[in-house]
């Protein structure tokens, strides 16, 4: 049965009333928002349901702390860890995509990080990957996603990352999430708060009970048997450019290039170039290839170069539209990785902060672009941004650049949407409907 996407359903009533309130309280003098109030919205809102048996953002998106010593480093799962149906990230499949260690990638870009040194730094649980608009719950793509990086005790994580996707059944996904919740509840019924390096693992260490238990959930439900895709970004140009590509894995083990949304001619890779001026965006061009297939309201790429966007030939309307587009890109109710190219998605936060806000002094105009979390399941405190490296250009969305944890708004928003969906529709502890 096709019905409204549950990721939207718990937010819809709140969104209408909040937008009306914002229009009255925050709009500049003489300016009004084109938002119609839903007369029944207020009556449909529910009081907060924050029972400890329900999912929280740190249950569905787990960021491991970095290792403090060599012993702790062994507490991070390796790419060769024994998992479902084989190793967690099979070396043969990995090298089928990237070649032997040291092989240059498309266009002579740097080699993928060596398989042997990869460690899991983050895990995410998603019951409906890529779902936008009307969704058939029975055909949702249920996934566990893992982020691998090369991690060293002295310097932290390299400025590269592998994002691996594991497809599983709805029942297996539900079991995995409930197992993670049980791990948390065995230690505390206190809320864990906003998305950050997992608080319980932080306090116990990577050799502690929580880290071991969550890692066991991962290897139980993810591995060679259900690996379906992995993507990578590498850095080049003395750490000023990031190159994105990905591969799909068929059930027979064939590896083929994954499509990249909005790029022309089926380009196998997209790149974001920040330029050589520290703390600025001055790449010429900033995006290669440019995302020519993006709709105007979804195109933020003019913000990729601070000098270009400030030219008189770029209208104020286009600058504002690009700024608002960064919020649209970060809104899981509007976009998924299947609808926005990876370079734009990873660059949205630094482009908005450095160029849109810092250089142009822009603020959000189309408030409908911004994600609004379900207050029934996600308190406002849990939506706080806890860690972004503002000292430079950081395209890591849920991983590490050196020793700094990087958590972009897109990941916070996705995590909140997943929490609302799971608690309302999937978990056994859900409120009766």
C-alpha positions as CSV (number, residue, x, y, z in Angstrom):
1,X,0.0,0.0,0.0
2,X,1.4,3.4,-0.9
3,X,1.0,6.0,1.7
4,X,2.7,9.2,2.9
5,X,6.4,8.6,3.8
6,X,6.5,8.1,7.6
7,X,9.7,10.2,7.7
8,X,7.4,13.1,6.9
9,X,4.3,12.1,8.8
10,X,5.4,12.9,12.3
11,X,7.0,16.2,11.2
12,X,4.2,17.5,8.9
13,X,1.9,19.0,11.5
14,X,4.7,20.6,13.4
15,X,6.2,22.0,10.2
16,X,3.1,23.9,9.2
17,X,2.6,25.6,12.6
18,X,6.3,26.4,13.1
19,X,6.6,28.0,9.7
20,X,3.6,30.3,10.4
21,X,5.1,31.3,13.7
22,X,8.5,32.0,12.1
23,X,6.9,34.1,9.4
24,X,5.3,36.4,12.0
25,X,8.2,36.5,14.4
26,X,11.3,36.5,12.2
27,X,10.5,37.9,8.8
28,X,12.0,41.2,7.9
29,X,9.7,44.2,8.0
30,X,7.5,44.3,4.9
31,X,8.2,40.7,4.1
32,X,5.9,37.7,4.6
33,X,6.2,34.0,4.1
34,X,4.1,32.2,1.6
35,X,3.0,29.5,3.9
36,X,-0.5,28.3,4.5
37,X,-1.5,27.2,8.0
38,X,-2.9,23.8,8.5
39,X,-6.0,24.4,10.7
40,X,-5.7,20.9,12.1
41,X,-2.0,20.9,12.7
42,X,-2.0,21.9,16.3
43,X,-4.5,19.2,17.3
44,X,-2.4,16.5,15.6
45,X,0.7,17.2,17.5
46,X,1.7,14.7,20.2
47,X,3.4,15.3,23.5
48,X,7.0,14.2,23.7
49,X,7.6,10.4,23.9
50,X,11.2,10.1,25.2
51,X,11.0,6.7,26.8
52,X,14.4,5.0,27.2
53,X,13.3,2.0,25.2
54,X,12.9,4.2,22.1
55,X,15.7,5.1,19.8
56,X,17.8,8.2,20.2
57,X,20.1,9.8,17.7
58,X,23.3,8.2,19.2
59,X,21.6,4.8,18.8
60,X,21.0,5.1,15.1
61,X,24.3,7.0,14.3
62,X,27.3,5.7,16.3
63,X,30.5,7.6,16.1
64,X,33.4,5.8,17.9
65,X,35.9,7.9,19.7
66,X,39.4,7.9,18.4
67,X,42.0,5.5,19.9
68,X,44.1,7.0,22.7
69,X,46.8,4.3,22.4
70,X,47.8,1.2,20.4
71,X,45.7,-1.1,22.5
72,X,42.6,1.0,22.0
73,X,43.2,1.1,18.3
74,X,42.6,-2.7,18.2
75,X,39.1,-1.9,19.7
76,X,38.1,-0.4,16.3
77,X,36.8,-3.0,13.9
78,X,39.1,-3.6,11.0
79,X,38.1,-4.1,7.3
80,X,39.1,-7.7,7.7
81,X,37.1,-8.4,10.8
82,X,35.1,-11.6,10.8
83,X,31.5,-10.6,10.0
84,X,28.3,-11.7,8.3
85,X,29.3,-14.1,5.4
86,X,33.0,-13.3,5.5
87,X,35.1,-10.2,6.3
88,X,33.5,-6.8,7.0
89,X,34.9,-5.3,3.8
90,X,36.3,-8.0,1.6
91,X,39.8,-7.3,0.2
92,X,39.0,-9.0,-3.1
93,X,36.0,-6.8,-3.8
94,X,37.8,-3.7,-2.6
95,X,40.7,-4.2,-4.9
96,X,38.4,-5.2,-7.8
97,X,37.2,-1.6,-7.6
98,X,40.4,0.2,-6.8
99,X,43.1,-2.0,-8.0
100,X,46.2,-3.1,-6.1
101,X,47.4,-0.8,-3.3
102,X,48.9,2.4,-4.8
103,X,46.8,2.3,-8.0
104,X,45.9,5.9,-9.1
105,X,42.2,6.4,-9.6
106,X,40.2,8.2,-12.3
107,X,42.0,11.2,-13.8
108,X,45.2,10.3,-12.0
109,X,43.7,11.1,-8.6
110,X,45.3,9.5,-5.5
111,X,45.0,5.9,-4.7
112,X,42.2,4.7,-2.4
113,X,43.4,4.2,1.2
114,X,45.1,0.8,1.7
115,X,42.6,-1.9,2.7
116,X,44.8,-3.3,5.4
117,X,44.7,-0.1,7.5
118,X,41.0,0.7,7.4
119,X,39.1,0.9,10.7
120,X,35.4,1.4,11.4
121,X,35.0,4.9,12.9
122,X,31.2,5.2,12.6
123,X,28.0,3.1,12.0
124,X,24.5,4.2,10.9
125,X,21.2,2.3,10.9
126,X,18.7,3.4,8.2
127,X,15.3,1.7,7.7
128,X,14.4,3.5,4.4
129,X,17.5,4.7,2.6
130,X,16.9,7.3,-0.1
131,X,13.2,7.5,0.6
132,X,11.6,10.8,-0.5
133,X,7.9,11.4,-0.9
134,X,5.3,8.7,-1.1
135,X,6.9,5.4,0.0
136,X,5.9,1.8,0.1
137,X,7.2,0.7,3.5
138,X,7.5,-2.9,2.3
139,X,10.0,-1.9,-0.4
140,X,12.1,0.4,1.8
141,X,15.9,-0.3,1.5
142,X,17.0,-1.2,5.0
143,X,20.7,-0.6,5.6
144,X,23.6,-0.5,8.0
145,X,26.2,1.9,6.8
146,X,29.8,1.9,8.0
147,X,32.5,4.6,7.6
148,X,36.0,3.3,7.4
149,X,39.1,5.5,7.8
150,X,42.9,5.0,8.2
151,X,43.4,5.8,11.9
152,X,46.7,6.4,13.7
153,X,47.1,7.0,17.4
154,X,49.4,10.0,17.1
155,X,47.7,11.9,14.2
156,X,44.1,10.7,14.2
157,X,42.3,9.8,11.0
158,X,43.6,10.5,7.4
159,X,41.6,13.0,5.3
160,X,40.0,10.2,3.3
161,X,37.0,7.9,4.0
162,X,35.2,4.8,2.7
163,X,31.4,4.6,3.2
164,X,30.1,1.0,2.9
165,X,26.5,0.1,2.5
166,X,25.0,-3.2,3.8
167,X,21.4,-4.2,2.8
168,X,19.3,-6.3,5.1
169,X,15.7,-7.2,5.9
170,X,13.4,-4.9,7.9
171,X,13.3,-7.5,10.7
172,X,17.1,-7.7,10.8
173,X,17.4,-3.9,10.9
174,X,14.8,-3.7,13.7
175,X,16.7,-6.4,15.6
176,X,20.0,-4.5,15.2
177,X,18.6,-1.2,16.4
178,X,16.9,-2.9,19.4
179,X,20.1,-4.6,20.2
180,X,22.0,-1.3,20.3
181,X,19.2,0.2,22.5
182,X,19.6,-2.7,24.8
183,X,23.3,-2.1,25.0
184,X,22.7,1.4,26.1
185,X,20.0,0.5,28.6
186,X,22.2,-2.1,30.2
187,X,24.4,0.8,31.3
188,X,22.1,3.8,31.7
189,X,18.5,5.1,31.1
190,X,19.8,8.6,30.9
191,X,19.5,10.3,27.5
192,X,22.7,10.5,25.5
193,X,22.0,13.9,24.1
194,X,23.1,15.4,20.8
195,X,25.0,13.5,18.2
196,X,28.7,13.2,19.2
197,X,31.4,10.6,19.7
198,X,29.3,8.0,21.6
199,X,29.2,9.2,25.3
200,X,29.2,5.7,26.8
201,X,32.1,4.5,24.6
202,X,33.9,7.8,25.4
203,X,33.7,7.1,29.1
204,X,34.5,3.4,29.0
205,X,37.1,3.4,26.2
206,X,37.2,1.4,22.9
207,X,38.0,-1.7,24.9
208,X,35.0,-1.2,27.1
209,X,31.7,-3.2,27.2
210,X,29.7,-0.8,25.1
211,X,32.2,-0.6,22.2
212,X,32.5,-4.4,22.2
213,X,28.8,-4.9,22.3
214,X,27.9,-2.4,19.5
215,X,30.7,-3.8,17.3
216,X,29.2,-7.3,17.8
217,X,25.9,-6.0,16.6
218,X,27.6,-4.7,13.5
219,X,29.5,-7.9,12.6
220,X,26.3,-9.9,13.3
221,X,24.3,-8.0,10.7
222,X,26.8,-6.6,8.2
223,X,29.5,-8.2,6.1
224,X,30.5,-9.8,2.8
225,X,27.0,-11.4,2.6
226,X,25.1,-8.2,2.3
227,X,27.6,-5.5,1.1
228,X,25.9,-3.7,-1.7
229,X,27.9,-0.5,-2.3
230,X,30.8,1.5,-1.2
231,X,31.9,5.0,-1.9
232,X,35.2,6.8,-1.4
233,X,36.7,10.2,-1.2
234,X,40.4,10.8,-1.4
235,X,42.3,14.1,-1.1
236,X,44.7,15.7,-3.5
237,X,46.3,19.1,-4.2
238,X,48.1,19.3,-0.8
239,X,44.8,18.7,1.0
240,X,42.8,21.2,-1.0
241,X,40.7,19.0,-3.2
242,X,38.5,16.0,-2.5
243,X,37.6,13.3,-5.1
244,X,34.4,11.3,-4.8
245,X,33.4,8.1,-6.6
246,X,31.5,4.9,-5.8
247,X,30.8,1.3,-6.8
248,X,27.8,-1.0,-6.6
249,X,28.3,-4.7,-5.8
250,X,26.0,-7.2,-7.4
251,X,24.9,-10.5,-5.6
252,X,27.4,-12.3,-7.9
253,X,30.2,-10.1,-6.8
254,X,30.5,-7.9,-9.9
255,X,31.7,-4.4,-9.2
256,X,30.4,-1.5,-11.3
257,X,30.5,2.3,-11.0
258,X,27.7,3.7,-9.0
259,X,25.8,6.6,-10.7
260,X,26.4,10.1,-9.5
261,X,23.3,12.4,-9.5
262,X,23.2,15.5,-11.7
263,X,26.6,15.2,-13.3
264,X,26.9,15.2,-17.1
265,X,27.7,12.3,-19.3
266,X,27.8,9.7,-16.6
267,X,31.1,11.0,-15.1
268,X,32.7,8.4,-12.9
269,X,33.9,10.9,-10.3
270,X,33.2,14.4,-9.0
271,X,35.7,16.6,-7.2
272,X,35.5,19.6,-4.9
273,X,38.5,22.0,-5.0
274,X,38.8,24.6,-2.2
275,X,41.7,26.5,-3.6
276,X,45.1,27.3,-2.0
277,X,44.0,30.2,0.2
278,X,43.7,28.9,3.8
279,X,40.3,29.3,5.3
280,X,38.8,30.5,2.0
281,X,37.0,28.9,-1.0
282,X,38.9,30.0,-4.1
283,X,39.0,26.9,-6.3
284,X,38.9,27.5,-10.0
285,X,36.7,25.7,-10.8
286,X,35.4,24.5,-7.4
287,X,33.4,21.6,-8.8
288,X,34.5,19.2,-11.5
289,X,32.4,18.4,-13.4
290,X,29.7,20.9,-12.4
291,X,26.3,19.5,-11.5
292,X,24.5,20.7,-14.6
293,X,21.5,18.5,-13.9
294,X,20.6,20.1,-10.6
295,X,17.4,22.2,-10.4
296,X,18.0,25.9,-9.8
297,X,16.6,25.7,-6.3
298,X,19.0,22.8,-5.5
299,X,22.2,24.3,-7.0
300,X,24.6,25.6,-4.4
301,X,27.7,25.4,-6.5
302,X,28.1,29.1,-7.1
303,X,29.1,29.4,-3.4
304,X,32.1,27.2,-4.1
305,X,34.2,30.2,-5.0
306,X,34.0,33.3,-2.8
307,X,35.4,35.6,-5.5
308,X,33.1,34.3,-8.3
309,X,29.9,34.6,-6.3
310,X,30.7,38.2,-5.3
311,X,30.9,39.4,-8.9
312,X,28.3,41.8,-10.1
313,X,27.3,39.3,-12.8
314,X,25.9,37.0,-10.1
315,X,22.5,38.4,-9.0
316,X,21.4,38.7,-5.4
317,X,18.6,36.3,-6.2
318,X,21.0,33.7,-7.4
319,X,23.3,34.1,-4.3
320,X,20.3,33.7,-2.0
321,X,19.0,30.7,-4.0
322,X,22.4,29.0,-3.7
323,X,22.5,29.7,0.0
324,X,19.0,28.3,0.6
325,X,19.9,25.3,-1.5
326,X,22.5,24.3,1.1
327,X,19.6,23.8,3.5
328,X,17.6,21.9,1.0
329,X,20.5,19.6,0.3
330,X,20.8,18.9,4.1
331,X,17.1,18.2,4.4
332,X,16.4,14.4,4.2
333,X,12.8,15.2,3.5
334,X,13.8,16.8,0.2
335,X,17.0,15.1,-0.9
336,X,18.9,11.8,-0.6
337,X,22.4,10.7,-1.9
338,X,20.5,9.5,-5.0
339,X,19.3,13.1,-5.9
340,X,22.3,15.3,-5.1
341,X,25.9,14.8,-6.3
342,X,28.4,13.8,-3.5
343,X,30.6,16.9,-3.9
344,X,27.7,19.3,-3.4
345,X,26.4,17.3,-0.4
346,X,29.8,17.3,1.3
347,X,30.6,20.9,0.5
348,X,27.2,22.4,1.5
349,X,28.3,23.1,5.1
350,X,31.7,24.8,4.5
351,X,30.3,26.7,1.5
352,X,27.4,28.1,3.5
353,X,29.5,28.9,6.5
354,X,32.6,30.4,4.8
355,X,31.1,32.1,1.7
356,X,27.3,32.4,2.3
357,X,27.5,33.6,5.9
358,X,31.1,34.7,6.3
359,X,31.6,36.6,3.0
360,X,28.1,37.5,1.9
361,X,26.3,37.8,5.2
362,X,23.3,35.7,4.0
363,X,20.6,34.2,6.2
364,X,18.0,31.6,5.2
365,X,15.1,33.2,3.4
366,X,13.1,30.2,2.2
367,X,12.5,28.6,5.6
368,X,10.7,25.7,4.0
369,X,14.1,24.5,2.9
370,X,15.3,23.8,6.5
371,X,14.6,20.4,8.1
372,X,12.4,20.4,11.2
373,X,12.7,17.4,13.5
374,X,9.9,15.6,15.2
375,X,9.5,17.0,18.7
376,X,7.6,13.9,19.6
377,X,10.8,11.8,19.5
378,X,13.7,14.3,19.2
379,X,14.1,17.1,21.7
380,X,15.6,20.3,20.5
381,X,18.7,19.7,22.6
382,X,19.4,16.6,20.5
383,X,19.6,18.7,17.3
384,X,22.6,20.7,18.5
385,X,25.7,20.6,16.3
386,X,28.5,19.4,18.6
387,X,31.6,19.2,16.3
388,X,32.6,20.8,13.0
389,X,36.2,21.8,12.3
390,X,35.8,25.5,11.6
391,X,39.6,26.0,11.4
392,X,39.7,24.9,7.8
393,X,37.7,23.1,5.1
394,X,36.2,19.9,6.4
395,X,34.1,17.7,4.1
396,X,33.7,14.8,6.5
397,X,30.0,14.4,7.4
398,X,30.3,11.8,10.1
399,X,33.9,10.8,10.7
400,X,37.2,12.5,11.5
401,X,39.7,14.9,10.0
402,X,42.8,14.3,12.0
403,X,41.8,14.3,15.6
404,X,38.7,16.4,15.2
405,X,35.2,14.8,15.0
406,X,33.2,16.2,12.1
407,X,29.4,16.0,12.2
408,X,27.6,17.9,9.5
409,X,24.0,19.1,9.8
410,X,22.9,16.6,7.1
411,X,23.9,13.7,9.4
412,X,22.1,15.2,12.4
413,X,19.0,15.7,10.3
414,X,19.1,12.2,8.8
415,X,19.6,10.7,12.3
416,X,16.6,12.7,13.7
417,X,14.4,11.5,10.7
418,X,15.5,7.9,11.3
419,X,14.7,8.1,15.0
420,X,11.2,9.5,14.3
421,X,10.5,6.8,11.7
422,X,11.8,3.9,13.8
423,X,10.0,5.0,16.9
424,X,6.7,5.7,15.2
425,X,6.6,2.7,12.8
426,X,9.2,0.0,13.4
427,X,10.3,-0.7,17.0
428,X,8.3,-3.0,19.3
429,X,8.2,-0.2,21.9
430,X,6.4,2.2,19.6
431,X,3.3,4.1,20.7
432,X,0.1,2.3,19.7
433,X,-1.5,3.9,16.6
